[in-house]
Amino acid sequence: MTAPNPLNVTYAAHTQAPAPRMPASDHQVSSNRHFLHQSAPLPPYPTHHTQPGLAEPLQRTPGRALTHPSIPLPAYGGFMQTHQVKNVQVFTGNADSKMLIEDWIRDLQYLLEAVELPMHLRFSTAVRHLGGEARKLVLNLPPHDQTPEKAFEELRAEYGDTQGSLDPLADFYERSQRSGESPCSYAIALEAILRAVEESQRGGRPFPDRDCKLTRQLLRGLIDEEVYTRISPMKPLLFSFRELQTQLRNLAKESKRF
């Protein structure tokens, strides 16, 4: 048997190759596209590009603010509402009132320190918590004296204890935290007593060791053992009294006793 000639095999392969396919007509192309569209529809194109595991971004509705239920709306002026911090009663100065002016001043100072209002709102906040003759007394202050400190001074002079103390500084060192009084309120009360001493004995000039006096007396008179245990390791004598008050407020927020 004779072996096939390679040239003949190559020639036969070329001559027997299938004819090239002609391009499909427009009608056939249209039919094929229609078939693909019917059998395997494409997924819609995403309108938002999000990473796996992340929710799609919220869309703003025209004319409507975007809010979140867990984030409270800012209060008037961008500050916390005063009733959210402490319920300060209205002081009227009436004879039948059971509230002492020193207690009212202490509570209002506590509120002003906690909310951290700007200076132009501090006086108006004090006025809103006054009524009757006490309110008229404060509103009659000259414009340059319309500050909480001047208001407290006038109210003390009008409604304070007329007998006074023989030794106000001794009263300061004898003052301890009272039952039901928060550490924050106690700190404010101490500062109010020492400020009165400075006004009466030093013409309003602060003691050189003012922060040290306040901090030592606060630690000495504090009856809240939990707060004392938390404050002591912080070396509070190295703080200013203002910084120590900030630490007390932070602890109060943690324990929800603010």
VMD Tcl script that draws the C-alpha trace (Angstrom):
set ca {
  {0.00 0.00 0.00}
  {1.42 3.34 -1.04}
  {1.80 6.06 1.64}
  {-0.23 9.21 0.95}
  {1.57 12.17 -0.46}
  {1.70 15.03 2.10}
  {1.11 17.59 -0.63}
  {-2.07 15.83 -1.68}
  {-3.33 15.72 1.92}
  {-2.75 19.45 2.37}
  {-4.49 20.20 -0.90}
  {-7.47 18.06 0.04}
  {-7.78 19.77 3.41}
  {-7.94 23.19 1.78}
  {-10.40 22.13 -0.83}
  {-12.70 20.38 1.64}
  {-12.74 23.22 4.25}
  {-16.24 24.55 4.99}
  {-17.32 27.61 3.16}
  {-17.08 30.89 5.13}
  {-20.27 31.95 6.88}
  {-22.02 34.89 5.36}
  {-23.06 37.75 7.63}
  {-26.58 37.42 8.92}
  {-29.22 39.62 7.52}
  {-30.70 42.52 9.48}
  {-33.79 40.47 10.10}
  {-31.76 37.63 11.60}
  {-29.74 39.99 13.83}
  {-32.93 41.55 15.10}
  {-34.39 38.11 15.79}
  {-31.28 37.03 17.70}
  {-31.35 40.16 19.86}
  {-35.00 39.58 20.56}
  {-34.26 36.00 21.59}
  {-31.46 37.06 23.95}
  {-33.66 39.70 25.52}
  {-36.46 37.20 26.07}
  {-34.31 34.37 27.46}
  {-31.79 36.16 29.70}
  {-32.82 39.66 30.82}
  {-29.95 41.79 32.14}
  {-30.03 42.97 35.76}
  {-30.90 46.63 36.26}
  {-27.97 49.01 36.54}
  {-27.45 50.04 40.15}
  {-28.32 53.62 40.90}
  {-26.00 53.83 43.93}
  {-22.49 52.47 44.21}
  {-22.33 50.86 47.63}
  {-19.82 48.57 49.22}
  {-20.89 45.06 50.22}
  {-22.61 45.03 53.58}
  {-23.41 48.76 53.55}
  {-26.91 50.13 53.26}
  {-27.79 52.35 50.38}
  {-27.43 56.06 51.14}
  {-30.49 57.97 52.18}
  {-32.01 60.29 49.60}
  {-33.06 63.77 50.56}
  {-36.63 64.75 49.85}
  {-36.82 68.24 48.36}
  {-37.98 70.77 50.92}
  {-37.61 68.40 53.83}
  {-34.75 68.13 56.31}
  {-32.92 64.83 56.66}
  {-33.29 63.61 60.23}
  {-32.36 60.54 62.21}
  {-34.52 59.27 65.08}
  {-31.54 58.68 67.37}
  {-30.03 62.16 66.95}
  {-31.95 64.92 68.76}
  {-32.58 68.12 66.92}
  {-30.54 71.08 68.18}
  {-32.33 73.23 70.68}
  {-32.92 76.95 70.38}
  {-29.68 78.72 69.59}
  {-27.83 75.42 69.25}
  {-27.79 74.75 72.98}
  {-29.44 72.19 75.20}
  {-32.79 73.12 76.69}
  {-32.42 74.15 80.34}
  {-35.12 71.78 81.60}
  {-33.04 68.87 80.31}
  {-30.34 69.62 82.89}
  {-32.01 70.69 86.09}
  {-35.48 71.89 87.03}
  {-34.69 75.28 88.59}
  {-37.69 76.75 90.37}
  {-38.84 80.32 89.87}
  {-37.80 82.62 92.71}
  {-40.26 85.42 93.46}
  {-39.06 86.69 96.82}
  {-42.58 86.52 98.28}
  {-42.86 86.27 102.05}
  {-44.67 82.94 101.82}
  {-41.97 81.42 99.60}
  {-40.10 78.52 101.19}
  {-37.12 78.85 98.86}
  {-33.96 80.52 100.15}
  {-32.14 82.84 97.81}
  {-28.86 80.96 98.35}
  {-30.50 77.70 97.27}
  {-31.89 79.33 94.14}
  {-28.53 80.90 93.27}
  {-26.79 77.56 93.77}
  {-29.26 75.77 91.48}
  {-29.03 78.43 88.78}
  {-25.24 78.46 88.91}
  {-25.34 74.71 88.51}
  {-27.54 75.10 85.43}
  {-25.36 77.80 83.87}
  {-22.22 75.74 84.39}
  {-23.79 72.56 83.04}
  {-25.33 74.04 79.89}
  {-22.35 76.36 79.19}
  {-24.43 79.16 77.73}
  {-22.71 82.12 76.08}
  {-22.48 85.31 78.12}
  {-25.31 87.11 76.33}
  {-27.77 84.32 77.24}
  {-26.72 83.79 80.85}
  {-28.46 86.90 82.18}
  {-31.68 86.24 80.26}
  {-31.68 82.68 81.61}
  {-31.50 84.04 85.16}
  {-34.37 86.45 84.45}
  {-36.55 83.63 83.10}
  {-36.26 81.88 86.47}
  {-37.38 84.93 88.43}
  {-40.84 86.30 89.09}
  {-42.65 89.05 90.97}
  {-40.59 91.70 92.74}
  {-37.38 89.71 92.38}
  {-37.69 89.84 88.60}
  {-38.38 93.60 88.65}
  {-35.35 94.15 90.87}
  {-33.01 92.43 88.44}
  {-34.51 94.02 85.32}
  {-33.86 97.47 86.83}
  {-30.11 96.89 86.72}
  {-28.20 99.20 84.33}
  {-27.35 97.58 80.99}
  {-23.65 97.28 81.84}
  {-24.55 95.46 85.09}
  {-26.92 92.95 83.53}
  {-24.87 89.86 84.33}
  {-25.73 86.82 86.48}
  {-23.11 87.85 89.04}
  {-24.59 91.32 89.51}
  {-28.08 89.82 89.65}
  {-26.99 87.41 92.39}
  {-25.43 90.29 94.31}
  {-28.63 92.36 94.20}
  {-30.80 89.39 95.14}
  {-28.56 88.50 98.08}
  {-28.68 92.07 99.32}
  {-32.49 92.12 99.09}
  {-33.48 88.60 100.11}
  {-30.42 87.17 101.83}
  {-29.89 86.55 105.53}
  {-29.55 90.01 107.06}
  {-27.81 88.72 110.17}
  {-24.84 87.38 108.21}
  {-22.07 85.27 109.62}
  {-19.41 86.36 112.07}
  {-16.81 84.38 110.14}
  {-17.79 83.57 106.53}
  {-14.49 81.76 105.93}
  {-15.28 79.44 108.84}
  {-18.63 78.72 107.19}
  {-16.74 77.74 104.07}
  {-14.58 75.23 105.92}
  {-17.58 73.83 107.76}
  {-19.63 73.33 104.61}
  {-19.97 69.68 103.61}
  {-22.11 67.89 101.06}
  {-25.71 67.65 102.21}
  {-28.00 64.68 101.91}
  {-29.56 64.59 98.45}
  {-27.11 67.18 97.12}
  {-25.15 66.12 94.04}
  {-21.37 66.57 93.95}
  {-21.80 69.12 91.15}
  {-24.20 71.19 93.24}
  {-21.91 70.90 96.24}
  {-18.98 72.23 94.21}
  {-21.04 75.21 93.06}
  {-22.20 75.94 96.60}
  {-18.61 75.92 97.85}
  {-17.51 78.33 95.17}
  {-20.44 80.66 95.93}
  {-19.47 80.76 99.63}
  {-15.82 81.45 98.88}
  {-16.77 84.15 96.36}
  {-18.85 85.86 99.05}
  {-15.81 85.75 101.36}
  {-13.64 87.30 98.66}
  {-16.16 90.08 98.08}
  {-16.54 90.90 101.76}
  {-12.92 90.53 102.88}
  {-10.79 91.12 99.79}
  {-12.81 93.57 97.72}
  {-13.65 90.89 95.18}
  {-10.04 89.83 94.62}
  {-9.66 86.02 94.57}
  {-7.45 84.22 97.04}
  {-4.03 83.34 95.58}
  {-4.64 79.68 96.46}
  {-8.30 79.76 95.50}
  {-8.33 76.51 93.50}
  {-6.47 74.68 96.26}
  {-8.92 75.89 98.93}
  {-11.92 74.80 96.89}
  {-10.52 71.41 95.93}
  {-9.34 70.53 99.44}
  {-12.69 71.47 100.98}
  {-14.62 69.59 98.31}
  {-12.65 66.42 98.99}
  {-12.96 66.93 102.73}
  {-16.71 67.48 102.70}
  {-17.67 64.99 99.96}
  {-19.91 62.22 101.33}
  {-20.42 60.43 98.01}
  {-17.91 57.60 98.39}
  {-18.25 56.43 94.80}
  {-17.33 59.84 93.40}
  {-14.52 60.24 95.93}
  {-13.07 56.87 94.87}
  {-13.18 57.91 91.20}
  {-11.76 61.41 91.75}
  {-8.91 60.66 94.16}
  {-6.66 58.70 91.73}
  {-6.86 61.60 89.26}
  {-4.70 63.78 91.57}
  {-7.35 66.51 91.73}
  {-5.02 69.00 93.45}
  {-3.20 69.31 90.13}
  {-6.41 70.48 88.42}
  {-7.94 73.90 88.43}
  {-11.28 73.91 90.21}
  {-12.99 74.50 86.88}
  {-11.35 71.36 85.49}
  {-12.39 69.42 88.57}
  {-15.99 70.51 88.06}
  {-15.79 69.22 84.48}
  {-14.64 65.84 85.79}
  {-17.55 65.79 88.25}
  {-20.02 66.47 85.44}
  {-18.50 63.70 83.33}
  {-18.83 61.23 86.21}
  {-22.41 62.36 86.78}
  {-23.25 61.74 83.12}
  {-21.75 58.26 83.29}
  {-23.83 57.37 86.34}
  {-26.91 59.22 84.98}
  {-27.20 61.31 88.11}
  {-26.71 64.60 86.33}
}
mol new
graphics top color blue
foreach p $ca { graphics top sphere $p radius 0.5 }
foreach p [lrange $ca 0 end-1] q [lrange $ca 1 end] { graphics top cylinder $p $q radius 0.2 }
display resetview
